Amino acid sequence: MRSILLSAFAALAVATLGCEKKTAPVEPPKPADVKPLEGKPAPAPAADTGDIIIGEVGSLTGSEAAFGISTRNGIELALEDANAAGGVKGRKVKVIVYDDQSKPEEAASATTRLITQDKVKLVLGEVASSNSLAMAPICQDNKIPMISPSSTNPSVTEKGDYIFRVCFIDPFQGFVMAKYAREELKFKNVAILKDVKSAYSVGLTEVFERKFAEMGGKVLGIESYAKGDTDFRSQLTAIKKLKPEGLYVPGYYNDVGIIARQARELGLKTVMMGGDGWDSEKLFELGGKAIEGSFVSNHYSPEDPSPQVQNFISKYKGKFGGVPDSLAALGYDAANVAIEAMKRAPDLSGPALRDEIAKTKDFPGVAGTISMNEKRDAVKPAVVLQVVDGKFKYVATVKP
Amino acid sequence: MIRGAAPAILAAVGCIALQALLGEWAFFGYLASLVGVNVILAVSLNVINGMTGQFSIGHAGFMAVGAYTGGILSLATAQDRIGVLPEVVSDQLFLVGSLCAGGTVAALCGLIVGLPSLRLRGDYLAIVTLGFGEIIRVIVQNTQALGGALGLSGVPQRAGFGMVWFWVFLVVLMARRLAASPHGRSLWAIREDEVAAEAMGVDTTSYKVRAFVLSSFFAGVAGALFAHFVPIVNPGSFTFVKSMEIVVMIVAGGLGSTTGAFTAAVFLTLLPEGMRSLFTTLGGGDPSLAQKVDQVRMPIYGVLLVLIMLTRPQGIFGTHEAWDAVARWRKKARA
């Protein structure tokens, strides 16, 4: 088939002269491409009775190791639950985890290894969007579904129809906070302080600004800073003059801590709001009393009273010690979505699994009920937390 | 002329044949490409650090320049093709164009960095190249057109390991011929004693700059190749750690030895993946053991390096070359 296509293309090419745009929407595979596995001999029939192997790529060492380890713990717990309940189609599910040292080229190598050497049915990972982007084309070319637990950058699932995620994308948080500020906090006018250097912050600001205006609120002004700045007084003074009821700061915890301190120094008493970039213990060290009473949107809260969440937390505590963070919860959800899809699928081939994952609807995850939309992103509620006594306290769940 | 080009043509045919034979093994291909890129980096850095005795620790910066230049060019021409040629050939020609462009821009950067700093003696080059590497990374991280901190994705994945190893062949050929040429002799003289070399009439600055530009060119090509088989080009791949990795390779292989740089690059790149396979086999196919030791790979890697340096401080090959040994052995056999 391929050779026919190639020779047809060659004939076409000879017929035309000069440099031109490619016409065929489907390009014949080039030798450099990662080859799909289809041409390979089918796995031995014995494989249908043994364990089902799925793969995970995570940052177990390197700069994002804390994220990777939480995620792996969550996935391990989900598999343990599934195997205790009888596994999938009577077979146990096993996961092979490879460390990518938080490097994209290692993530690509580990993914290729999982798919071609270990013959995994499905790949879970990664946390960091840049590493997921290194893995996605490989999974797509080999027709192996990939579920990212917590890569929030919109471009990840745009890589192809085999790529899914179980978390919401960045801009959704802007909507959540706008809705909460307008409907629950009843703010009429707010100001925004955004980090111009981060795509995350710019994305959140854009959506917040639009949605807040649509809901009848007014954005009085938008001030900017650049990641790593240490003096925010001029922006904060400008904001103080506007007298907003709320101040939206969709940045990262290290900047937010200092911003909050300087705002209080200048006598700006406005309630502050933010996103999951605030989620770190360091925030309380840096911000101290200044961030008390602020609101943030996040994926999940360990204080969520629902029995499913509390059950997950007690199991996690028993196995690993410590309260699971949102990455562990998302890892747990990603593995469960995969297991459910494998249970429903008629067979464990890539296309069958992909179809089933795409059909995921109202799946009860610990970090919110998950439905996949046509862009293969999870549509799910977010939680709003408030800083009380140097801790995040659960206040509400906002539905999409 | 034809005799001079003969090895390159032979190598090209060999690489195409290998690609056709082994192209189906995706994992092998990926690893072979990764190894090839590291070999190009190590052999090219050896020209400046080993042969000329200067100390450059910013090779990853030149690699980044090449990767982004080549990547951007290929992105822009992803939909173009040369009508008279089959698509595969046309794509590969575009790829070669991107690679050469990546190398040329990196070489220009090498000239700009090298001209002022190579007039000086001693450690200044180290500081300047270190600074250069960091500047490039920070610029890329803050440029939205280059993908910023997230990286550049969607570069057409055209470079098979055949193409990578063809460039490996070219860089080794270049290093071998350079080392034996009058030009190379001057470089060796600078390495041994700069003052003496100058007294003998060697224009040290111009020789050093030329060696540095040549080295940067191949680093740029290596970067451009990297961009064409790794799905995302991310500034995190070109940190100071990467530069040091290459320095470690040439020191472990033996400063000044091309075959040493080659061997060490192959060995040190395959070591982590090899350990992964070893642990999987030892675990009897049980993935859990492999996972437990997966994180121990890096410390073992470190210990092995320390052992090499303790037992053979001059590096695996010292300043010897494999082909010298072959020539000597041939002579002996004839006698």
HADDOCK unambig.tbl for C-alpha pairs under 7 A between the chains (distance, minus, plus):
assign (segid A and resid 9 and name CA) (segid B and resid 86 and name CA) 6.81 0.50 0.50
assign (segid A and resid 10 and name CA) (segid B and resid 86 and name CA) 4.62 0.50 0.50
assign (segid A and resid 13 and name CA) (segid B and resid 83 and name CA) 5.15 0.50 0.50
assign (segid A and resid 13 and name CA) (segid B and resid 84 and name CA) 5.39 0.50 0.50
assign (segid A and resid 13 and name CA) (segid B and resid 85 and name CA) 5.93 0.50 0.50
assign (segid A and resid 13 and name CA) (segid B and resid 86 and name CA) 5.73 0.50 0.50
assign (segid A and resid 14 and name CA) (segid B and resid 83 and name CA) 6.74 0.50 0.50
assign (segid A and resid 14 and name CA) (segid B and resid 84 and name CA) 4.77 0.50 0.50
assign (segid A and resid 14 and name CA) (segid B and resid 85 and name CA) 6.39 0.50 0.50
assign (segid A and resid 16 and name CA) (segid B and resid 83 and name CA) 5.41 0.50 0.50
assign (segid A and resid 16 and name CA) (segid B and resid 84 and name CA) 6.18 0.50 0.50
assign (segid A and resid 17 and name CA) (segid B and resid 83 and name CA) 4.72 0.50 0.50
assign (segid A and resid 17 and name CA) (segid B and resid 84 and name CA) 5.07 0.50 0.50
assign (segid A and resid 18 and name CA) (segid B and resid 82 and name CA) 5.74 0.50 0.50
assign (segid A and resid 18 and name CA) (segid B and resid 83 and name CA) 4.84 0.50 0.50
assign (segid A and resid 18 and name CA) (segid B and resid 84 and name CA) 6.36 0.50 0.50
assign (segid A and resid 19 and name CA) (segid B and resid 80 and name CA) 6.89 0.50 0.50
assign (segid A and resid 19 and name CA) (segid B and resid 81 and name CA) 5.54 0.50 0.50
assign (segid A and resid 19 and name CA) (segid B and resid 82 and name CA) 4.20 0.50 0.50
assign (segid A and resid 19 and name CA) (segid B and resid 83 and name CA) 5.20 0.50 0.50
assign (segid A and resid 20 and name CA) (segid B and resid 80 and name CA) 5.70 0.50 0.50
assign (segid A and resid 20 and name CA) (segid B and resid 81 and name CA) 5.59 0.50 0.50
assign (segid A and resid 20 and name CA) (segid B and resid 82 and name CA) 6.36 0.50 0.50
assign (segid A and resid 20 and name CA) (segid B and resid 83 and name CA) 6.25 0.50 0.50
assign (segid A and resid 21 and name CA) (segid B and resid 79 and name CA) 5.58 0.50 0.50
assign (segid A and resid 21 and name CA) (segid B and resid 80 and name CA) 4.62 0.50 0.50
assign (segid A and resid 21 and name CA) (segid B and resid 81 and name CA) 6.14 0.50 0.50
assign (segid A and resid 22 and name CA) (segid B and resid 79 and name CA) 5.39 0.50 0.50
assign (segid A and resid 22 and name CA) (segid B and resid 80 and name CA) 5.84 0.50 0.50
assign (segid A and resid 22 and name CA) (segid B and resid 81 and name CA) 6.28 0.50 0.50
assign (segid A and resid 30 and name CA) (segid B and resid 88 and name CA) 5.94 0.50 0.50
assign (segid A and resid 31 and name CA) (segid B and resid 23 and name CA) 6.54 0.50 0.50
assign (segid A and resid 31 and name CA) (segid B and resid 160 and name CA) 6.61 0.50 0.50
assign (segid A and resid 32 and name CA) (segid B and resid 157 and name CA) 6.44 0.50 0.50
assign (segid A and resid 32 and name CA) (segid B and resid 158 and name CA) 4.82 0.50 0.50
assign (segid A and resid 32 and name CA) (segid B and resid 159 and name CA) 5.26 0.50 0.50
assign (segid A and resid 32 and name CA) (segid B and resid 160 and name CA) 4.08 0.50 0.50
assign (segid A and resid 33 and name CA) (segid B and resid 157 and name CA) 6.16 0.50 0.50
assign (segid A and resid 33 and name CA) (segid B and resid 158 and name CA) 6.56 0.50 0.50
assign (segid A and resid 34 and name CA) (segid B and resid 26 and name CA) 5.58 0.50 0.50
assign (segid A and resid 35 and name CA) (segid B and resid 24 and name CA) 6.08 0.50 0.50
assign (segid A and resid 35 and name CA) (segid B and resid 26 and name CA) 6.35 0.50 0.50
assign (segid A and resid 61 and name CA) (segid B and resid 295 and name CA) 6.93 0.50 0.50
assign (segid A and resid 96 and name CA) (segid B and resid 287 and name CA) 5.77 0.50 0.50
assign (segid A and resid 97 and name CA) (segid B and resid 291 and name CA) 6.02 0.50 0.50
assign (segid A and resid 98 and name CA) (segid B and resid 291 and name CA) 6.85 0.50 0.50
assign (segid A and resid 98 and name CA) (segid B and resid 294 and name CA) 6.99 0.50 0.50
assign (segid A and resid 99 and name CA) (segid B and resid 294 and name CA) 6.73 0.50 0.50
assign (segid A and resid 103 and name CA) (segid B and resid 236 and name CA) 6.91 0.50 0.50
assign (segid A and resid 103 and name CA) (segid B and resid 237 and name CA) 6.61 0.50 0.50
assign (segid A and resid 104 and name CA) (segid B and resid 232 and name CA) 6.93 0.50 0.50
assign (segid A and resid 105 and name CA) (segid B and resid 230 and name CA) 6.08 0.50 0.50
assign (segid A and resid 108 and name CA) (segid B and resid 230 and name CA) 6.87 0.50 0.50
assign (segid A and resid 109 and name CA) (segid B and resid 30 and name CA) 6.88 0.50 0.50
assign (segid A and resid 112 and name CA) (segid B and resid 26 and name CA) 6.97 0.50 0.50
assign (segid A and resid 112 and name CA) (segid B and resid 27 and name CA) 5.58 0.50 0.50
assign (segid A and resid 113 and name CA) (segid B and resid 27 and name CA) 5.82 0.50 0.50
assign (segid A and resid 116 and name CA) (segid B and resid 26 and name CA) 6.97 0.50 0.50
assign (segid A and resid 116 and name CA) (segid B and resid 27 and name CA) 6.47 0.50 0.50
assign (segid A and resid 130 and name CA) (segid B and resid 150 and name CA) 5.23 0.50 0.50
assign (segid A and resid 130 and name CA) (segid B and resid 151 and name CA) 6.65 0.50 0.50
assign (segid A and resid 133 and name CA) (segid B and resid 232 and name CA) 6.51 0.50 0.50
assign (segid A and resid 134 and name CA) (segid B and resid 230 and name CA) 6.97 0.50 0.50
assign (segid A and resid 134 and name CA) (segid B and resid 231 and name CA) 4.85 0.50 0.50
assign (segid A and resid 134 and name CA) (segid B and resid 232 and name CA) 5.08 0.50 0.50
assign (segid A and resid 137 and name CA) (segid B and resid 231 and name CA) 6.70 0.50 0.50
